[in-house]
Amino acid sequence: MTDTHLPLLLEPRQLQPLLGSQEILVVDLSKASVHDQVHIPGAVFLDYANIVAAKKPVMGLLPDSATLERVFAATGIDNDQHIIAYDDEGGGKAARLLWTLECMGHSRFSLLNGGLHAWVNEQYPRSDTRTPRQEAHFTATPDNRPIAEAEYILQRLGDSGTVMLDARSADEYTGARRFAQRGGHIPGAVNVDWTVGMDQTRNLRMRGADELLPLLAGLGITPEKEIISYCQTHHRSSYSYIMLKILGFEQIKGYPGSWSDWGNRNDTPIE
C-alpha cells in the first residue's frame, strides 16, 4: 500500500477527493442518531462507548489491547489503512480514537478539521445509509508513551519541565463544579478549556498555530516541556492532546481516567 502522507489535521476539501479510496477509512464517532441522519459517504460508525472502559467511579480508562483489537477489527480498521476520524462535537471523541490508536501502535491517522459541522455546513456530499462494515484484522503493538497514569504524574509534581494541562471548564478546575469525590485540580495544573482550541466562527475548526501557540506559551505550555493533558475522563483532553500534536509538541501524554481517577483517590494531592 502506498503511503498517503496525509496531514494530521485534514480539511474537508482534502478529504472529498479521497472518498472511496481503499487506503483510507473514515470513522464517524457522532451520536448514532446523528449518524443515521447524516454522515460522510462511506464513513463507518463507531460507538464511542466501545473505545473506553470503566471501573466505577473511574471512567474513560483505556481498554485492554485484546478488546481494542476486536473493536477495531469489527469496525474495519486494520494496521495499514490511514484512519480519518470525525464526530459531531468538534473533535473530542474523534481525538480520543486517535490517541487510542496511537496507544495501540497505529500512527497513520488524521482528524477531520471541524468534523461533521464543517462537512455539512459547507455542503459536502452526505449520506444517510449505513456503510456495511468490512471485517478487518488489527494487531495491537501497545505503546505506553502517550499515557500518563497517576503514579507517573505524582513523580512529576513540581517539576518545572512538566506541565499539567487541565482541559475542563473553569468551574471544574476551581472545584465549584464537582464530578468526583473531591473537587479542584492537580497541583500546578493550568486550565485551558478544550473549547478554547475551537473557532466557533469557522464551523468548529481548530484555531491556527498563530493564535494557539502564544496563548499556550503565556500559560507556560511550550514545546520543550512535557505536557500531560487531562479532563474528567480524558475525552475533552484527548482533543487537547491531538491539538498539541498538531502544533508540533512532541513530549505529550494523556491521562486515562483523568479527574474521575485523581479526584476519587485518597492518595493524590489536590488544589
N, C-alpha and C positions, 0 to 999 in steps of 0.2 A: 504494500500500500504506500502510495506517495504521501509525503508529509504535507499537510495543508498549510502549515505556517500561519495559522490564523491568530490574530491578536487576542490577548486575554480579555479585553473589552471590545465586543463586537457590535457594530452598528446594524440596525435593521437593513439598511441598503446593502451592507456587505453580506448579510445572511441570505437575502432573497435569491440571488443567482445560484446559491449552493443547495437550495431546496431540492430534494430528490437524489442528492449525491449519496453514494454508499459509504463515503468516507467520513460522513458526519452523522450524528444522531442528535436531534433536537428534543430536549426533555422539558416537559411542562410541569411545574410544581404549583400551579394555581389550585384554587379550590376545585373539587370535582365538578361542582355545579357550574362553575365558570368555564372549565374545560369543555363541558358538554355543549355549552352555548357558542363558544368561540375560542379557537386556538390556531396556532400556526399550522398550515397544511403539512402533514407528515409527522408532526410532533407527537411523541408518546407521553402518556400521562404517568406521573409517578406521585403517589400519595406521600406527602412529607412525613407522615407518621411512620412510614416504613424505613426511614433512614435515621431515626433517633430511637434511643432506648431509655427506659426509666427504672429507677429503684427508688420509689417514693420515700421521702418527698423530693428526691433528686430527679430532675427531668433533663432531657436534652443530652443524654450520655451517648457515647459512640458505641453502636452495636458491635458485637464481635465480628471478626473477619468472615467467618463461615456464613453468618446471617447476611452480611452485606454482599458476599459473593452470590448468594441465592437471589437477593433483591435485584442486584444489577443484572444478572443473567435473565431473570424473568422480565425485566424492563426492556431488554435488548441491548444493554451496554456490554461491550466486550473490551478487551485490552488494547485494541488497535484504533478504534474509532476516536474521532475528535468530538467531544461532548459539548453541546451548546445548551446552556440551561437558562430558563427564564421562569418568572412567576407573575402573579397579578398584584404584587405589593411593592414593586420597586427593586426586588432582588435579594431579600433576606433568605428566603427558602432556597432559591437557586444557588446562592453563595454557600449555604450550608452543604448542598450537594457537592459543590466543587471542592470545598475543604475536606469533605468525607472521601471523595475520590483521591485527593492528594494523600490522605492518611492511609489509603489502600494502595498507594504506589502508582496511581494513574494521574499523569500531569498534563495530558493533552485535552485542554478544555477552555471554554470561553463563557463569559457572562454576557447575555444579550443586553445591551445598554437600554435602559428604560423598560425592558421586559414587555409584557402584554400592553401596557399603557401606550408606549411609543409605537408598537406594531399596529395596534388597532386605530389609534388616533391619527396616524399618518397614512391610513388607507392602504396598508399592505394586504396581500391576499390572506384570506381566512377560511377556516373550515369549521363545521360543527359535527363532523363524522369522526368517530374514534378511529385512530390508526391501529390496525392489527399489530400486536407485538410479535417481533421475531425473536424467539428464544435464542439467547446467545450463551457464550461461555466466558466467565470472568474469573481470573485467578488473582487473588489479592497478594500483594507484597507489602505487608504492613510497614509503615514508616512513622516513627514517633516524633519526627522533627516538627511537624505542625501542631503538636499537642503540648499543653502545659497543664498538669494536674496540680491540685492544691499543695502537695508536698514540694513540688518544683517551685511554686510561687513563694511558699514560706521561706525557702532558702534565699530568695532574691529580694525580699522586702528591705527597703532602704538602700538597695544597690543603685548607684547613680547611672549605671549602664543599662538598666531595665526600667521600662515604663509600663504601668498597667493602664490600659485604655478601657474605661467603663462606658459602654455604648448604650446604657439605659437612659431613661428620662432624668431630668434634674431632680425631680421629687423622689425617684427611686434611689438616686445617688446619695441624697441627703438623709434618706430614711423616712421622709414624710409619707411616702407610699411604700408599703412593705408586702412582699410576696414570699417571705420566708420567716422562719422563727425569729430572726434578728434583722434589723434594718440598718442601712448605712452602706459603706463601700470598703473595698480592700484598702488598707493604709497606703497612702501616697498615690492612689489611682487618680487619674484625671478624667473628667467627664466630657465625652464627645458623643452626644446623642446620635444614634446611627442615621437619623433622617437629615443630619447636617450635610451628609455626603450627597444627598439627592437635590436636584434642581427642579423645584415644583413648576417652573415656567417652561421646562423642556421635557415634559412627559416623564418625569422621574428619572431622567438620565443622571449619571454620576457627574458631579461638578468636575471641572478641569483641574489639572495639577496647579495651574496658576492661581486658583482660588484655594485649593485644599492644602498645598504644601506650606504657605505662610501661616494659615490658620493653625495647622498642626504644630508647626515649629514654635509658635507663640505659646504652646502648652508643653513644650519640651519633647514633643514627639518628632524625632529626627532620624534619618535613615541609618546613622551609625549605631543607634541603640537597638536593643532587643525590645520589641513591643509585644505585649501579651494582651489580647482583646477578650473581654467577657461582657455578658449582659445578665439576664436571668437564667437562660438555658442554652446559650451560645447559638441562638437563632439570629438575633439582631447583630451580634458581634461577629458572626460569620461574614456579614456584609462589610463590616469594618476591616476584617482580616483581608478579604479579597480587594477592598479599596486600597489598602496599604500595599498589597502585592502589585496592583496595577500602577501604583505610584513609584514602584521601584524599590520598596523596602524589602530587604532580604532576611532579616532576623525577626520573623514574626511567628507567633503561636496563638492558638485559640484554646480557651479553657472549657472543655465539655462539662456540662453540669452547671458551670458558672455560679451565679449567686444562689441558685437552688441547692448547690452543694456547700459553698462557703458560708452562706447565711444560716444553714441548718446544722452546722457542725458546732462543737463546743471547744475545739482546739485551734480555732482560727481567729486572729485579732481583727477588729473592725474599727472604722472611724465613722 
